[in-house]
Amino acid sequence: MSVDPQGWAQFGHVKMPDYRWGIFLNPAEQDRKIHFGDHKGEGAWQDVPGEHRANLRRIIVTQGDTEPASVEQQRHLGLTCPSQYDLRNLFQVNVEEGRHLWAMVYLLHRYFGRDGREEAEALLERRSGNADNPRILQAFNEKTPDWLAFFMFTYSTDRDGKFQLCALAESSFDPLARTTKFMLTEEAHHMFVGESGVSRVIQRTVDAMNQLKTDDVGKLRAAGVIDLPTIQRYINFHFSVTIDLFGADQSSNAATFYSSGLKGRYEEGKRTDDHAQGQNYKILEVANGQLQGKEVPMLNALNEVLRDDYITDSKGGVERWNRVIEKAGIPFKLTVPHKAFHRNIGTLSGVKVSPDGRVVSDHEWNQKVEQWLPSDEDRAYVASLMGRVTEAGKFANWIAPPVIGINRQPIDFEYVRFN
């Protein structure tokens, strides 16, 4: 209802037809100045400068395109929800992604005239995974077939959203900066759903491992829980697909967006360096069959800077998952794969690299790929667990209840009412 905590954190029941999306912008900062790029020190733009119109429109359209895409990827998951608690979280993620679409459409309609209206219509014409008119970014054309994939998506891919929105929140175009700052408030919940969801899957698994006194995958699957090696393969897949979203490791577009003041770095305002001018940054390339670092101008490596910030942030949650396993006394450690693993963008595109960072032959890749990425068998097994649990306080066998309910409600609270 508004951008303050009392205005947006509303927890009453709302009938789906009565739900309304709002356009929310953080309060304007008086006399806000541009703090990076060629326009540093000038007043922030309240309208779109003609020379930056095409690039700004492209940035807004690309961001906007991801929002309905994730809803399209997740729209069937209510049919297999593991609990009312999880169903309610799915609904919140979906309505917020829908509102983020409206936030970008507002900018296109308000500031870009007929071109903006046409681009806004095209956002509704594209469909996730459609052969003829797919979503712009490949990660948003992948299927989200089960709840483990959903939790991994909200942990990994919504974290990409956090970093992209943080970069746009620095923009010299003030309406874009103001609306993305509020979107970040909602993105934090999506990442919580992912991190806590995977943590609960792990908790149920380690409980079963201790009850059965086994780490045998066959026995654990017979008991109806998701084994840790399968969870690792899901991490590998979603992490590698997501870091491709940051784009090529060297990009003239990224340099242009930064120099023009359209898109900053993550937490640009906290950086004390000379705003990327005249600096170098290390990217990876393959030389003589090995991964090697290569220094390039930082302005051309800004995608890689954002990707590395993302990777550092991602590792924190994986370590928290490992503490669940460690607390259960089980000698297993989940890891984030090497950033060259399973890449399809930039200089590392198509290079065969193992999760631990070794360049491998096609033969070794083909032999071990089902140890590194989810196999058809893994996905079929996880799909087989996806029943539908909607009785308040009940949870599917493969996932543990949360530690605390939403808005501090009891675990058996009636989060969703069915007519």
PLY file of the C-alpha trace (Angstrom):
ply
format ascii 1.0
element vertex 419
property float x
property float y
property float z
element edge 418
property int vertex1
property int vertex2
end_header
0.00 0.00 0.00
3.05 2.29 0.47
6.85 2.05 0.63
7.18 2.21 4.42
7.23 -1.10 6.39
3.68 -0.59 7.69
2.45 -0.02 4.15
3.87 -3.07 2.40
4.13 -5.76 5.09
0.40 -6.57 5.16
-0.51 -10.11 6.25
-4.31 -10.28 5.96
-6.09 -12.78 3.70
-6.86 -11.33 0.27
-9.05 -13.04 -2.31
-7.04 -13.49 -5.51
-9.47 -11.46 -7.72
-9.25 -8.57 -5.23
-5.45 -8.34 -5.29
-4.14 -5.11 -6.86
-0.63 -4.20 -7.98
0.69 -0.76 -7.09
3.44 1.39 -8.56
5.86 2.18 -5.72
8.85 4.51 -5.85
11.04 5.31 -2.88
10.71 8.95 -1.76
12.65 11.35 -3.97
16.01 12.47 -2.62
16.11 16.26 -2.91
18.88 17.57 -5.18
20.17 14.04 -5.77
23.45 14.06 -7.69
24.88 11.55 -10.13
27.81 9.88 -8.36
29.62 7.92 -11.08
30.42 7.98 -14.78
30.86 10.89 -17.17
27.99 12.89 -15.59
29.29 12.64 -12.03
28.29 15.66 -9.96
25.40 16.69 -12.21
21.79 16.55 -11.04
19.98 13.20 -11.43
17.69 13.02 -14.46
13.94 13.26 -13.94
13.33 12.65 -17.66
15.13 10.49 -20.20
17.99 12.30 -22.02
17.56 11.75 -25.77
21.08 10.39 -26.28
20.51 7.65 -23.67
16.93 6.80 -24.60
17.62 3.57 -26.53
20.02 2.14 -23.94
17.75 2.98 -21.00
14.77 1.44 -22.74
16.80 -1.71 -23.42
17.84 -1.99 -19.75
14.25 -1.52 -18.51
12.81 -3.98 -21.04
15.39 -6.66 -20.17
14.69 -6.28 -16.44
10.95 -6.19 -17.01
11.04 -9.32 -19.19
12.42 -11.45 -16.35
9.48 -10.69 -14.03
6.55 -12.39 -15.83
8.98 -15.07 -17.03
9.56 -16.36 -13.51
5.80 -16.44 -12.88
5.36 -18.45 -16.09
8.09 -20.84 -14.96
6.45 -21.33 -11.53
2.73 -21.06 -12.32
2.02 -24.81 -12.01
3.84 -25.35 -8.68
0.74 -24.76 -6.55
-0.52 -28.12 -7.78
2.36 -29.88 -5.97
2.89 -27.62 -2.94
4.50 -29.40 0.05
2.47 -27.35 2.57
0.15 -24.36 3.00
3.13 -22.38 4.31
5.03 -23.00 1.07
1.97 -22.32 -1.10
1.51 -18.95 0.56
5.19 -18.11 -0.03
4.84 -19.10 -3.69
1.85 -16.76 -4.04
3.80 -13.89 -2.48
6.78 -14.45 -4.78
4.49 -14.56 -7.82
2.44 -11.46 -7.02
5.62 -9.51 -6.27
7.18 -10.58 -9.56
3.95 -9.46 -11.21
4.23 -6.10 -9.47
7.85 -5.75 -10.59
6.59 -6.13 -14.16
4.15 -3.29 -13.53
6.98 -1.16 -12.11
8.93 -1.48 -15.37
5.82 -1.05 -17.53
5.05 2.19 -15.66
8.47 3.56 -16.65
8.00 2.50 -20.28
4.55 4.11 -20.50
5.38 7.24 -18.52
8.73 8.15 -20.04
9.13 6.47 -23.46
6.02 7.37 -25.45
4.78 5.08 -28.21
8.02 3.07 -28.34
7.67 2.36 -24.63
4.03 1.27 -24.98
4.96 -1.10 -27.80
7.80 -2.58 -25.75
5.41 -3.00 -22.81
2.98 -4.94 -25.00
5.82 -7.17 -26.20
6.54 -8.09 -22.55
3.16 -9.82 -22.50
3.62 -11.48 -25.90
6.83 -13.34 -25.04
6.52 -16.61 -23.10
9.04 -18.55 -21.06
10.36 -21.46 -23.13
8.28 -20.57 -26.20
10.01 -21.79 -29.37
8.85 -18.81 -31.46
8.83 -15.95 -28.94
10.93 -16.86 -25.86
12.02 -14.66 -22.98
15.12 -12.53 -23.61
17.48 -14.26 -21.14
18.01 -18.03 -21.35
17.74 -18.74 -17.60
14.13 -17.54 -17.84
13.36 -20.09 -20.55
14.40 -23.02 -18.35
11.68 -25.09 -16.70
11.07 -25.00 -12.96
9.55 -28.47 -12.77
9.63 -29.16 -9.03
9.91 -27.43 -5.67
13.61 -28.17 -5.20
14.19 -26.34 -8.51
11.94 -23.50 -7.25
13.94 -23.14 -4.05
17.20 -23.19 -6.01
15.78 -20.64 -8.46
14.70 -18.24 -5.74
18.03 -18.68 -3.96
20.23 -18.30 -7.05
18.33 -16.48 -9.77
16.48 -14.04 -7.52
19.92 -13.25 -6.07
20.93 -12.21 -9.59
17.85 -9.98 -9.44
19.18 -8.44 -6.24
22.50 -7.55 -7.84
20.95 -6.25 -11.07
18.48 -4.14 -9.10
21.26 -2.80 -6.86
23.15 -1.72 -9.99
20.00 -0.04 -11.39
19.27 1.61 -8.02
22.45 3.66 -8.66
21.10 4.92 -12.01
21.24 8.59 -12.96
17.63 8.20 -14.20
15.93 8.94 -10.90
12.53 7.21 -11.46
14.36 3.94 -12.30
16.59 4.26 -9.22
13.63 4.98 -6.93
11.44 2.08 -8.08
14.27 -0.50 -8.05
15.19 0.48 -4.48
11.72 -0.58 -3.37
11.85 -3.73 -5.50
14.93 -4.78 -3.51
12.80 -4.93 -0.35
10.66 -7.60 -2.01
13.59 -9.45 -3.62
14.97 -10.15 -0.13
11.89 -12.27 0.66
12.36 -14.32 -2.52
15.92 -15.19 -1.53
14.73 -16.09 1.98
12.18 -18.50 0.47
14.98 -20.16 -1.50
17.60 -20.34 1.23
15.19 -21.52 3.95
13.51 -23.95 1.53
16.74 -25.71 0.62
17.77 -25.67 4.30
14.52 -27.46 5.22
15.06 -30.07 2.49
18.56 -30.68 3.87
17.26 -30.88 7.44
14.75 -33.57 6.51
17.44 -35.51 4.61
20.02 -35.49 7.41
17.33 -36.47 9.92
16.51 -39.49 7.74
20.22 -40.32 7.32
20.64 -40.42 11.10
17.42 -42.36 11.67
18.35 -44.96 9.04
22.08 -44.78 9.85
22.95 -44.67 6.14
24.21 -42.41 3.38
23.20 -44.91 0.70
21.36 -43.01 -2.03
19.09 -45.94 -2.87
17.96 -46.39 0.74
17.38 -42.66 1.19
15.33 -42.47 -1.99
13.34 -45.48 -0.84
12.61 -43.48 2.33
11.31 -40.60 0.19
13.94 -37.91 0.88
16.31 -36.06 -1.46
19.89 -37.27 -1.09
22.70 -34.73 -0.62
24.54 -35.55 -3.90
21.34 -34.71 -5.82
21.05 -31.43 -3.93
24.66 -30.68 -4.92
23.86 -31.31 -8.59
20.88 -28.95 -8.40
23.18 -26.29 -6.89
25.66 -26.79 -9.72
22.97 -26.38 -12.38
21.18 -23.33 -10.99
24.37 -21.54 -9.98
25.99 -21.97 -13.40
22.87 -20.97 -15.34
22.46 -17.90 -13.14
26.00 -16.54 -13.40
25.57 -16.51 -17.18
22.86 -13.88 -16.61
25.55 -11.31 -15.81
26.62 -11.38 -19.46
29.97 -11.64 -21.21
33.08 -11.15 -19.07
34.18 -8.35 -21.43
31.40 -6.05 -22.60
31.48 -2.69 -24.35
27.78 -2.30 -23.50
28.52 -2.60 -19.77
31.23 0.07 -20.17
28.80 2.35 -22.01
26.02 1.85 -19.44
28.45 2.74 -16.64
30.14 5.71 -18.31
26.74 7.11 -19.29
25.50 6.80 -15.70
22.72 4.36 -16.60
23.82 1.45 -14.40
26.36 1.43 -11.56
28.25 -1.27 -9.76
26.91 -3.12 -6.73
26.89 -0.65 -3.80
28.57 1.98 -5.96
28.05 4.64 -3.31
30.19 2.72 -0.80
33.17 2.30 -3.13
36.18 4.49 -2.56
38.07 3.79 -5.81
38.22 6.17 -8.75
34.97 4.91 -10.28
36.50 2.24 -12.54
38.41 4.74 -14.68
41.94 3.63 -15.59
41.77 0.44 -13.52
42.17 -3.18 -14.53
40.26 -6.29 -13.47
41.09 -9.98 -13.78
38.92 -12.23 -15.93
39.42 -15.91 -16.80
40.41 -17.42 -20.12
41.67 -20.81 -21.28
45.28 -20.95 -22.49
47.27 -24.15 -23.15
44.46 -26.24 -21.69
44.45 -24.35 -18.37
42.36 -21.61 -16.83
44.40 -18.43 -16.48
43.74 -14.93 -15.23
43.95 -12.03 -17.66
43.98 -8.33 -16.79
41.57 -6.16 -18.80
40.31 -2.57 -18.34
37.74 -2.59 -15.52
35.25 -0.58 -17.56
35.02 -3.47 -20.01
34.85 -6.05 -17.18
31.97 -4.59 -15.17
29.80 -7.67 -15.79
32.58 -9.77 -14.24
32.83 -7.39 -11.26
29.10 -7.84 -10.60
29.37 -11.61 -11.15
32.21 -11.89 -8.60
30.22 -9.86 -6.04
27.32 -12.27 -6.63
29.53 -15.35 -6.18
30.85 -14.05 -2.85
27.29 -13.44 -1.67
26.11 -16.89 -2.84
28.77 -18.74 -0.86
27.39 -17.41 2.42
24.09 -19.27 2.10
25.78 -22.51 1.05
27.91 -22.32 4.18
24.74 -21.92 6.26
23.38 -25.08 4.60
26.61 -26.85 5.50
26.10 -25.95 9.15
22.81 -27.89 9.10
24.70 -30.94 7.79
27.58 -30.44 10.24
25.19 -30.08 13.19
23.71 -33.47 12.25
27.23 -34.97 12.43
27.33 -35.99 8.76
30.68 -35.76 6.89
29.39 -34.10 3.69
30.02 -30.58 2.39
28.06 -28.73 -0.27
30.08 -26.40 -2.50
29.59 -23.65 -5.05
31.04 -24.87 -8.38
33.89 -23.04 -10.08
32.68 -20.03 -12.05
33.99 -21.56 -15.30
31.78 -24.64 -14.86
28.93 -25.19 -17.36
29.13 -21.73 -18.91
27.41 -20.62 -22.10
28.27 -16.91 -22.18
31.56 -15.10 -22.82
35.07 -16.47 -23.30
34.26 -19.53 -21.16
31.27 -20.49 -23.31
31.36 -24.17 -24.18
34.68 -24.81 -22.41
34.50 -28.11 -20.51
35.44 -27.39 -16.89
34.76 -29.58 -13.84
33.06 -28.16 -10.73
36.48 -27.96 -9.02
37.93 -25.86 -11.86
39.83 -28.34 -14.05
39.66 -28.07 -17.83
38.58 -31.56 -18.92
38.28 -33.44 -22.21
34.96 -34.04 -23.92
35.37 -37.71 -22.98
35.75 -36.99 -19.26
32.88 -34.49 -19.36
30.55 -37.02 -20.98
31.56 -39.69 -18.48
31.03 -37.50 -15.40
28.34 -34.99 -16.38
25.66 -36.99 -14.53
27.78 -36.73 -11.37
27.92 -32.95 -11.82
24.50 -31.93 -13.18
21.01 -33.33 -12.48
20.31 -36.35 -14.65
16.93 -37.30 -16.10
16.79 -39.93 -13.37
17.42 -37.33 -10.65
14.70 -35.05 -12.00
12.26 -37.95 -12.37
12.90 -39.01 -8.77
12.40 -35.49 -7.39
9.25 -35.15 -9.53
7.94 -38.41 -8.05
8.00 -36.81 -4.57
5.87 -33.87 -5.61
2.47 -34.62 -4.10
0.12 -31.93 -2.85
-0.23 -31.15 0.86
-2.74 -28.42 1.74
-3.92 -29.35 5.26
-2.80 -26.66 7.68
0.24 -27.72 9.71
1.04 -30.74 7.51
4.21 -31.06 5.39
5.36 -33.38 2.62
7.72 -36.15 3.73
10.73 -34.72 1.85
10.85 -31.34 3.62
11.06 -30.24 7.27
8.69 -27.62 8.73
10.07 -24.07 9.08
11.50 -22.96 12.40
8.93 -20.16 12.66
5.79 -19.25 10.75
5.20 -16.17 8.59
4.58 -13.02 10.65
5.32 -15.19 13.72
2.17 -17.22 13.20
2.08 -20.83 14.44
3.21 -23.47 11.96
-0.35 -24.81 11.66
-1.82 -21.38 10.82
-4.31 -21.36 7.93
-2.16 -19.42 5.48
-4.40 -20.07 2.45
-8.15 -20.39 2.38
-9.67 -22.57 -0.33
-13.11 -21.94 -1.76
0 1
1 2
2 3
3 4
4 5
5 6
6 7
7 8
8 9
9 10
10 11
11 12
12 13
13 14
14 15
15 16
16 17
17 18
18 19
19 20
20 21
21 22
22 23
23 24
24 25
25 26
26 27
27 28
28 29
29 30
30 31
31 32
32 33
33 34
34 35
35 36
36 37
37 38
38 39
39 40
40 41
41 42
42 43
43 44
44 45
45 46
46 47
47 48
48 49
49 50
50 51
51 52
52 53
53 54
54 55
55 56
56 57
57 58
58 59
59 60
60 61
61 62
62 63
63 64
64 65
65 66
66 67
67 68
68 69
69 70
70 71
71 72
72 73
73 74
74 75
75 76
76 77
77 78
78 79
79 80
80 81
81 82
82 83
83 84
84 85
85 86
86 87
87 88
88 89
89 90
90 91
91 92
92 93
93 94
94 95
95 96
96 97
97 98
98 99
99 100
100 101
101 102
102 103
103 104
104 105
105 106
106 107
107 108
108 109
109 110
110 111
111 112
112 113
113 114
114 115
115 116
116 117
117 118
118 119
119 120
120 121
121 122
122 123
123 124
124 125
125 126
126 127
127 128
128 129
129 130
130 131
131 132
132 133
133 134
134 135
135 136
136 137
137 138
138 139
139 140
140 141
141 142
142 143
143 144
144 145
145 146
146 147
147 148
148 149
149 150
150 151
151 152
152 153
153 154
154 155
155 156
156 157
157 158
158 159
159 160
160 161
161 162
162 163
163 164
164 165
165 166
166 167
167 168
168 169
169 170
170 171
171 172
172 173
173 174
174 175
175 176
176 177
177 178
178 179
179 180
180 181
181 182
182 183
183 184
184 185
185 186
186 187
187 188
188 189
189 190
190 191
191 192
192 193
193 194
194 195
195 196
196 197
197 198
198 199
199 200
200 201
201 202
202 203
203 204
204 205
205 206
206 207
207 208
208 209
209 210
210 211
211 212
212 213
213 214
214 215
215 216
216 217
217 218
218 219
219 220
220 221
221 222
222 223
223 224
224 225
225 226
226 227
227 228
228 229
229 230
230 231
231 232
232 233
233 234
234 235
235 236
236 237
237 238
238 239
239 240
240 241
241 242
242 243
243 244
244 245
245 246
246 247
247 248
248 249
249 250
250 251
251 252
252 253
253 254
254 255
255 256
256 257
257 258
258 259
259 260
260 261
261 262
262 263
263 264
264 265
265 266
266 267
267 268
268 269
269 270
270 271
271 272
272 273
273 274
274 275
275 276
276 277
277 278
278 279
279 280
280 281
281 282
282 283
283 284
284 285
285 286
286 287
287 288
288 289
289 290
290 291
291 292
292 293
293 294
294 295
295 296
296 297
297 298
298 299
299 300
300 301
301 302
302 303
303 304
304 305
305 306
306 307
307 308
308 309
309 310
310 311
311 312
312 313
313 314
314 315
315 316
316 317
317 318
318 319
319 320
320 321
321 322
322 323
323 324
324 325
325 326
326 327
327 328
328 329
329 330
330 331
331 332
332 333
333 334
334 335
335 336
336 337
337 338
338 339
339 340
340 341
341 342
342 343
343 344
344 345
345 346
346 347
347 348
348 349
349 350
350 351
351 352
352 353
353 354
354 355
355 356
356 357
357 358
358 359
359 360
360 361
361 362
362 363
363 364
364 365
365 366
366 367
367 368
368 369
369 370
370 371
371 372
372 373
373 374
374 375
375 376
376 377
377 378
378 379
379 380
380 381
381 382
382 383
383 384
384 385
385 386
386 387
387 388
388 389
389 390
390 391
391 392
392 393
393 394
394 395
395 396
396 397
397 398
398 399
399 400
400 401
401 402
402 403
403 404
404 405
405 406
406 407
407 408
408 409
409 410
410 411
411 412
412 413
413 414
414 415
415 416
416 417
417 418
